Amino acid sequence: MPRNALFALIICVLALTAAVVSLVQGRWLGLIWVLMAGVFSNIAWYHLRRARQAKAAASEG
């Protein structure tokens, strides 16, 4: 797993944890944490897909 994808995944998990804690406490700030988790999830998928494509291109030629 690429390092950038791993970091983005860790931040995504931390943002989801912060969202749950915030929403349980009744704060609407948790919605922002949910949005941040979505962004970092997309970043992780992007880097994973990019690494897979690079690996496939290297094996072809």
C-alpha positions as CSV (number, residue, x, y, z in Angstrom):
1,M,0.0,0.0,0.0
2,P,1.4,3.4,-1.0
3,R,2.4,5.6,1.9
4,N,0.1,8.5,0.9
5,A,-2.9,6.1,0.7
6,L,-2.0,4.7,4.2
7,F,-1.8,8.2,5.7
8,A,-5.1,9.3,4.0
9,L,-6.8,6.1,5.4
10,I,-5.5,6.8,8.9
11,I,-6.8,10.4,8.8
12,C,-10.1,9.1,7.4
13,V,-10.5,6.8,10.4
14,L,-9.6,9.5,12.8
15,A,-12.1,11.9,11.2
16,L,-14.8,9.3,11.5
17,T,-14.0,8.8,15.1
18,A,-14.1,12.5,15.7
19,A,-17.4,12.7,13.9
20,V,-19.0,10.0,16.1
21,V,-17.7,11.6,19.3
22,S,-18.9,15.0,18.2
23,L,-22.3,13.9,17.1
24,V,-22.8,11.8,20.3
25,Q,-22.1,15.0,22.3
26,G,-24.8,16.8,20.3
27,R,-22.5,19.1,18.3
28,W,-23.2,19.8,14.7
29,L,-19.5,20.1,14.0
30,G,-19.5,16.3,13.5
31,L,-21.0,16.9,10.0
32,I,-17.8,18.7,9.0
33,W,-15.8,15.7,10.2
34,V,-17.9,13.4,8.1
35,L,-17.2,15.5,5.0
36,M,-13.5,15.5,5.8
37,A,-13.6,11.7,6.1
38,G,-15.2,11.5,2.7
39,V,-12.5,13.7,1.2
40,F,-9.7,11.6,2.7
41,S,-11.4,8.4,1.6
42,N,-11.3,9.7,-1.9
43,I,-7.7,10.6,-1.6
44,A,-6.8,7.1,-0.4
45,W,-8.7,5.4,-3.2
46,Y,-7.0,7.7,-5.8
47,H,-3.5,6.8,-4.6
48,L,-4.4,3.1,-4.4
49,R,-5.8,3.1,-8.0
50,R,-2.8,5.1,-9.2
51,A,-0.4,2.6,-7.7
52,R,-2.3,-0.3,-9.2
53,Q,-2.2,1.3,-12.6
54,A,1.5,2.0,-12.3
55,K,2.1,-1.6,-11.3
56,A,0.1,-2.9,-14.3
57,A,2.0,-0.6,-16.7
58,A,5.4,-1.8,-15.3
59,S,4.4,-5.4,-15.8
60,E,3.3,-4.8,-19.4
61,G,6.4,-3.2,-20.7
